[in-house]
Amino acid sequence: MVDLAVRIGRLVLDNPIMPGSGTFADGLDQALDLDQLGAFVTKSVTPGARAGNPVPRVAETPSGMLNSIGLPSKGIHDWLVHNLPFYLNFAPPLIASVSADTVAEFAEMAAAVSVPGVAGIEANISCPNIEKDGRAFAMEADVTERVIAGMCASTGLPVWAKLTPNTGDIAEIARAAEAGGAEAVVVANTILGMAIDAETRRPILGSVTGGLSGPAVKPVILRMVLQCAQAIGIPIVASGGISSAEDVVEFMLAGASGAQVGTATFIHPTAMTRVIDGLIAYCERHGVERLAELIGAIEYPVMDPVLLAPIGS
């Protein structure tokens, strides 16, 4: 039997597959066996209620989609009362995604979600930071380290830092997250983009710009995973364009230990369990007994020494 188990910091998952934050709802229990997942990752919860961005919030693009949801939330109290109990009915460990407007609020949120049933916290530091003129926390290394350090000081749970691809040097940000105490980094959130309706000459999204996800972003995120794997010693959870077992294998070869499935679930509700089944078939086909053996096992062309050097060196 193939062993799909992976270790991400202190957590050992039965398999590397989990939903991307904001792409999973409790209604999916009607479409697939949730106990088959490696972990749950919740939609980001905020300290207080948020209305989210103006509509339209979603636009289809070639080989992907744009979204500008705006983190609508009923706040942490409502989440603890009405959302958390659903996840307690299932076996996979629960990773609570949190978002906040300030460094101090992130620490407060880490403490607030540190309750029985929560196995870890994903820090959505790729959201706008009101202390930095709307820039995402994860666009600056010093702020990233302060956010993660503050959260780690406020909780005994593992903290994962969800990074943004909209930065010039994601490896530098990953190092800062590691220095702050993160047990893993999630690479990465969506890539900033926009769409225009040529007939009306207006932006399609209500907030003009949004985050691009889906197969179109996979090559970019794959490169970023490799860069981060070469820069840090903590596990990486890949997130970006994953819709098949082969996608997961590619990310694991580049250095990822886990994989988040997002846009693919909108296309087919059973995408995550299909990927898990595909991983078993891939391992059996290639004689892989332990999936974890693939982590960082990329094989470079022997004849080209340039490719053996770290990217960006």
N, C-alpha and C positions, 0 to 999 in steps of 0.2 A: 504494500500500500504506500502511496506517495505521501510524504510528510510536507504539508504546506505551511507549517508553523513558522512564524517569524518573531523576532524580538525587537521591540522598539522601546529603548530605555528599560524601565522596570517592567513594562508590560509585555507579556507573551500572547500573541494572537494566534488563533487556529489557522488563519490564512491572512494574507496582506490586504484583502479587499474591504473597503469601507466607502460610505457615500461622501462626496464633497459637501461641505457645509452649505446649507441652503438649497440642496437638490433632493432632499429626502423629507417625506411626510409620513405620518402614522398610517395613512391609508394604504401604503405599500404593503402592509401586512396581509392585504387581501390578494396581492399579486405574487408574492414570493415568500419563501420560508426565511424569515429574518434571522433565525438562529444559525443559518449558514454563513452569515457575514463574519468577517474577522473582527469588526468593531462598528460602533455607531458613531457618527459625528453629527451633532445637532446643528440646526440653523443658529447663527450668532444671536445671542441674547444680550440686551443692553440694560444698563441700570434702570432706566425709566422707559416709558412708552415712546415710540417713534412712529410717525405716520408713513415714512418711506418717501420715495421720489414720485414726482408727477408721472402720470401715464402719457403715452405708452411706455412700458418698462422693458419690453422685450422686442427684439428684431432679429429675424432670421438672416444669415449671411451665407455665402457659399462655403460649405464645409465647416459651418460653425453657427454661433449665435451671439448676439450682443444683449447684455442685460444691464439695467440700471434700476435695481430694486430699491436700494437705499436703506437696507437693513430695517424694515418695519418690525416692530417688536411691541409686545405688551408689557415688557419690563421683567426684571428678575423675579419679583414676588409671584407674578402670574405664572412664570415658567416653572418655578418650584412646585406650585400647586397643581397646575393643569397639564404640563408637558412631561416633566420628569417621571411621573408614575407610569406612563405608557412604556417607557424603556425598561422599567424594572421587571416587566413580564418576560424578558428575553435574556439569553445567556451572554451574547457578545458584550465586551466592556464598552462603557459609554464615555465618549469624549465630548465634554461640553465646550462648545465654541462661544467665546465671549468677545464683546466689543465695547469700547468706551471712548470717551472724548479726551481724557487726560491720563497721564501716568498714574496719578493717585487713584482714579476710578478703576483702572485696570487691576490694581492691587486689591481694591475693594471687591471687584467682581470675582477675583480668584478665591477670595475668602468666602464669598456668598455661595458659590457653586460647590464648595468643598463639603459635600453632604454625602451620606450613605447612598451608594448606587452609582456615583460618579467616579470613574477610574482615572480620568485625566482631563486636562484643560487645553483647548486649542486657543491661543491668543491671536485673534484676528487683527494683527497690527498692520494689515494692508488697507485699513479703512482710514478716512480722513482724520487728521489730528488738529483739533482746534487750537492747540497750543503752538502750532507751527504753520499758521496761515493756510490750513486746509491740506497740507502735505500729509501723505500717509506716514505713520510712525516708522514703517519698515523701509522708508527711503533714506533714512539717516542712521548710521551705525551707533552713534552715542545714545540717541533716543531709544533705539531698539534694545540696547543693553540695559538701559534704565527701566524700561517697561518690564522686560522679562525678569530682571533682578527683583523688582518690586513685587511682582506676582509670586515668584518663588519664595520670597520672604513671608508671604501671606498665606501660603498653602503648603501642605505636605504632599500634594498630588503632583504627578509629572506634568510639566508644562511644555507644550509644543508651540513653536512660533510659526505662524503662517505668514510667509514672505510675499512680497509683491514683485512681479517681474518688471515693474515700471521703475527700475533703478539702474544706474550705470554699472554697478558692481555688486551683483547679488551674493558673490562669495564673501565679500567684506561684511555684508549684513548678516550672513549666516554665521560668520565668526563672532560677530557681536552678540547674536542670540545665544551661541554656545557659551560665550564669556559671561553672559547674564544668568546662566544656569539652565537653559532649555535642555530637555532630554531628547528633543527631535526638532527638525524644521520641516515644514510643509512647503514644497516647491511646486507650484506657486499659485497665487491668485490669478485673476483674469488680466489680460493685456488691454490697456486703455485704447479704445477705438470709437468710431462713430459711423453713422449711416445717414445718407441724405436721399430724400425722395426727389428724383429729377423732375417729376411732373409738377409737384407743388413748390419745389425749391426750398423745402423746409427740412430740418433734421427729423428723422423718424422717431428717435427717442425723446421723451418729454424733457429729459435733463440734458439733451444734446449729445453728451458722450456716455459711454458705458463700457463694460468689460467684455472682451472677446474671449469665448471659450469654444471647446469642441476640437475636432481633428485638425483644424487649421493651425492651432497653437502648439501642437505636440512637438514638432521639431525644435521650436524655440525652448520649450520647457525641458525637453530631453537634454539639450545642451547645458541648461542651467543646473540640472541635477548633477551632471558630470562635473561641472565647475565646483559646485558645493561639496561633492564627494571628495574632491581633491583638496578642499580647503579645511574641512572640519572632521572631527572624530565622532560626532553623534549621528544617530540614524536620520535618514531622509524619507519623508513620505511624499511620493510624487503625485501631482495633481495637474492635469492638463491634457485633454484630448484622448483619454483612455477609454477605449470601447471594446477591446478584445484582449484575450490572454497574451497574444503576441506583443501588444502594447505594454502590458505589465512586465513581460520578460525583458523587453528593451530597456525599460526604466530601471529594472533591477540590475541588469548588466552594467548600466551606467552608474549604479551605486545606491539606488533606492531600496529600502526595506519594506515599505508599504506603498499602497496605491489607492487613491481616491477616484471614484467614478462619479461624474456629475452630469454633463450634458447628455451622455448616452442614455441615462435613465429617463430623460424626457422623451427620448425617441422610443425606447422600449422599457417598460417598468421592470422587466426581469434581467436587465443588462448586467447587474452585479453578479447574480448567481450564474448567469451564462459565462461570465468571465472566470468564475471559480471552476466551473466544470471544464472550461477550456484549459485552465492551468494544469488540471489533473491529466488531461489528454496530452498536453505538450510534454509534461514530465515523463509520462509513460512512453511517448514516441521517441524521446531523446535519452531515455535511460537515466533520468534524474531522480534520485531517491529522496533528496531533501531540497525543497525549493530554495531555501536560504543559501544553498551553495552557489546560486546565480548572482548573489549580491556583489557587485563590483567586479564581476568576472569577464568584463569586456576584453576581447582579444584584439590588440592593435596589429596592423600590418607590420611584419618583421622588417621589411625592406625600407620603411620610411621612418627614420628616427625623429623627424619633425613631429609626427603625431604622438610620439611617446612623451613629449614634453608637456607639462601642464598647460591647459588652455590659458591664454593671456600672458604666458611667460615671455 
